[in-house]
Amino acid sequence: TDLRAFKSEEKFELITCDVSFISLINLLYYIDNLALKEIILLFKPQFEVGKNIKRDKKGVLKDDKAILKTRMDFEKACAKLGWLLKNTQKSSIKGKEGNIEYFYYYIKN
């Protein structure tokens, strides 16, 4: 299901989001419109940093500065929506090709 096409008159107490091949930045507006309170997102840097960032043969990102900058930009975009960051942590499970992914837990103000 494409979140951008999902319509609901209701809002939800908890939103979880795990997407691939699209940047979460492009979905924040849609998530915000559906969320009442809690938001849990899986941030996958390999789909957030853009195509020009250095990767190994398997597609694993090799530019820690680019990952950090992208995460900071993501956090700023969420803060602009009024979301309060309660927790973030690395996932104990790496992405399919071995990329480190991150959970974000927000409360919507």
N, C-alpha and C positions, 0 to 999 in steps of 0.2 A: 504494500500500500504506500502510495506517495503522500506523505504528510501534508504537502502543499495543496493537495486536492481534498483532504479530509475536512468535512464540515460537521459541526456540532453546535446545537443551541446550548448544550450543557458545558460547564467547565469541570475539570477533574481535580480532585484533591492531590493526586500524585501523577506525575508524568515521568515516564522513563523513555530514554531514546538511545538506540544503538543503530547507527546508520553507516553505510559504506558507499564509497564512490561519490559522495557529496559532502561539502563542508557544513558543519553544524552552524556556522555563521549564517548560512543561507536559510536556516530553519528556525532561528531564534524567534523571529516575529510570530511564526505559526505556533511554536511551543508556548510562547507568552500568551497568546490568545486563548489557548486551551487550559492553561494552568491556573489553579486557584492558590496552591500553597507550595507543595514540594516538587522539586525537579531533580532528577538524577540522569546525568548524561555520561556517555562513554565517548571521550575525546580521543580521536584517532589521528595523530599527527600526520600520518602518511596521506590523509585526505584533506589536510588543512594547510600544509605549507606551500603548496603549489608544485608544479612539475619541474622547476629549474633547480631544486635543492638536491645536493649530492646524496646519492644512494648507492648501496652495493648491488651486486648482480641479482640478488633476490628481491630488491626493492626496499631494503631496510635503510631508513634514514641515517645519515652519517654526520649531519650538521646540528650539533646540540644547541648552538646559538639560535639557529632558525627555529628549532622546536620551541625553545624558551620564549622567543619573541612572539611566535604564533600563539602560544598559550597565554601570554600576557595580553595580547590583543583580544583574544577570545574572552578572557576574564573582564576586560574593560567593556566589551560589547554587552556582556551579561549584566554588569553593574549599571550601565546606561538604561537598561530595562527595569532597574530597581530590584534586581535579584541580589540577595545576600548570600555570599559564599560561606557555607558552613563547614565544608570539608572537601579536600581533594587528595587523591592518592593514586599511586601506580596500581594498575591491575596486576594481579598475580599471574594472569595468563597473558602471554604476548599475542599479538595479532598473527594472522595466518602465516605471514612471511618472517615474523620475528620482531616486528616493531613493538616498542613499549607504548602502551595505551594508558589513559588516565580516566579515573572516575571523578566526576564533579557532582557535589550535592549542594543545591541551592534552595533557599526559601524565598518565595516571592513576597515582596512587601506590598 
